[in-house]
Each structure stands twice: as structure tokens, then as C-alpha cells.
Amino acid sequence: MPVQRRSILGLDLLQLEEFLIGLKQPKYRARQIFSWIYQKQVRDFSLMTDLSGELRKILQENFTCFDLLAEKESKSEDGTEKFLLKLYDANFVEAVSIPAVERTTGCISSQVGCKFACKFCASGALGFKRDLSVGEMLSEALFLKSHCAKRELTHIVFMGTGEPLDNYDNVLKAVRMINAPYGMNIGARRITISTCGIPPAIRKLAQEGLQIELSISLHAADDKKRSSLMPINKKYPLADLFSACKEYIEKTNRQITFEYILIKGLNSDLQSALNLSKILNTLKLAKVNLIPANPVDPALARKGWMEPPNKLEILMFKDKLIKSGVNVTLRRPRGADIEAACGQLRLRHAQKEE
């Protein structure tokens, strides 16, 4: 019977060293192999020329590498590129490359679909399928790196399809390989985990000793409104979430970024800004990232069309926060012309297949 091959990207350094020692190979070969994969972006074991022919054959027989294919690519006028990636089991995820003046950010998915059904997000429209493996997430990151030939991939955000903290163990293993000098060698402070807000996982993350960035989807400063947008709030209301955030900040001394989508007629008035400033000012290290709503095509939207407020309303909201002592940024929309918001491209593709 042929050996069932597995993704070599699912192994950390110690696991690969142990595999090689079992073959009576020196363990330093592990770093050579990872250098070929993560730094030189070589996908074919036979091309790893500083390895013996015998070892290259063994690797080829036991492992695969880069287990995904680009099904569809879209490029925005602003340079944002979005990829619909096909996995080994014919499921799809999305990854996005976002260029800026001094950085290029890769946005990757952590699950096929999503359980959490946030009203403003298309990721869960087709339901939850499964977690992504460590190897699949690293394949996404390396895929994006290979498409930044003229620009260095400097940042990674787990902000694509799925909830990263619901796939905690695999995401943390992927984070460590992205950060490792023998992996992608991207600094911890350039890696962001974006979550809908799961207090037990946030507390656990605080114990990991990682200097990564944590971003939390907030979108409302009262439980009734937030629960209408994010069902997770019914299980973990704001008091529970902010208790975990305080513990996280105390343990890590790291700032938390709160994402706040501005939705016309719902959460973009001055009273909402005042409520938001009050809750954020209970934390010693916090900032808010304001994001004008990115409307989903009505043909695709599950729960209705959400419009952004007008420019004046957005600026007044931001000004109210600043005057209340809140650290605030206003995100410039990126990739709207290519459905770059989470889940849109995957949902569009699935509907065309029906």
C-alpha cells in the first residue's frame, strides 16, 4: 500500500527533526528544508539541491506541500488582490493581499465557513464546514507571499473566512511558524488575530507569551444592539468580553484594537459614539478602528443591505471619540470593487455553481 502523504507545512521544527532522526539523518536538515519552503518558496522537494537524492525521494514519498489551487483571482483598482483558493477536498477559502506604501498585508482564512453568523459578514452564509489545518493556513500565507514578488509580504492578519479563536490550536501553531526565524520570519507584532470576541480563548491567548496584535469585532457599545449584529454577544455579553480584555491587557501589556463598522441608522449617531467612548475608556490600552460599512450585493446578502453613513456623519463620529480621549483610526475602504469583504467571493462562486 502506498504511504498516505501529509502536508509538511503541518510540522513544526521539532516534529520535522524527529522525522529526520528516525531516518538517521542529521536534524539540521530540518532547517534546510524549511529554508527551501519558507524563504526560497520552493514547492518541489526534488529541487532542494543541498539535500541528498535519497532524502529528497523520501520527502516526496511522505509529504505534500502547498495543498491549494487558485480558482479565481481579482484585482482592485487600489491594488488589493483577492484569491478564491480551492482545497484538497474541493472546499474553498479566501485570501487577500493588501498593499500600502510601506507594507503589504496578507489576510488569510482559518476555517471553511463560520459558525458565528455575524449579520454584516458573508463568511457564514454557506454554513460552517470545517477547521483549516495548520498546513492549509500556512499554504495560504505562502501563496500570498509568492504573489508579492515585487513587494515583501510584511504583515499577516487572521481576518478572512472563519473565527480564528474557534480553531485555536491550529491557528496558534500557524502563528508560531509565521513568526519563527526558520519559518516565514514575520515579526510577532506584525501578526494579527481578529476575533468576534470569545472570552475564554482571549484569556488563554494572554498566557501564550506572544507579542501579536489582537483585534476584536465590537460594532456596538450596548448588549441589545451588539446581539442584533453578533449572536456571540448573547453567550458572552459585553461585561464578560471586557473583563477578559482587561485580563489580557494586564497580562500582556499589549493594546487591543476594536473594530467598529459604522452602519447608517444603527450605530453611527453621536450617542453611539459617546457610549463607545465610555466603554473603551475602561481599558488602559485600547484603540478603535472605524470602518464604514461595505454593502453586500442584495442578491448575496442573507439579512439585508447595510449602508455606510455619509462622510459628515463619519467625521462627526470620529471627532466625538477623539474629544472623549479615545485613540481612533478611520480605515480607508479597500477592494470594494472586487468583493474583498470576508466571504463575498466564496459566496458568489458557490451561487454560480448551483
Buried (B, 14 or more C-beta within 10 A) or exposed (E): EEEEBBBBBBBBBEEBBEBBEEEEBEBEBBBBBBBBBBBEEBBEBEEBEEBEEEBBEBBBEBBBBBBBEEBBEBBBEBBBBBBBBBBEEEBBBBBBBBBBEEEBBBBBBBBBBBBBBBBBBBBBBBEBBBBBBBBBBBBBBBBBBEBBEEEEBBBBBBBBBBBBBBBBEBBBBBBBBBBBEBBBEBEBEBBBBBBBBBBEBBBBBBEBEBBBBBBBBBBBBBBEBBBBBBBBBEEBBBEBBBBBBBBBBEBBEBBBBBBBBBBBEBBBBEEBBEBBBEBBEEBEBBBBBBBBBBBBEEEBBBEEEBBBBEEEBBEBBBEBBEEBEBBBEBEEBBBBEBBBBBBBBBBBBBEEEE
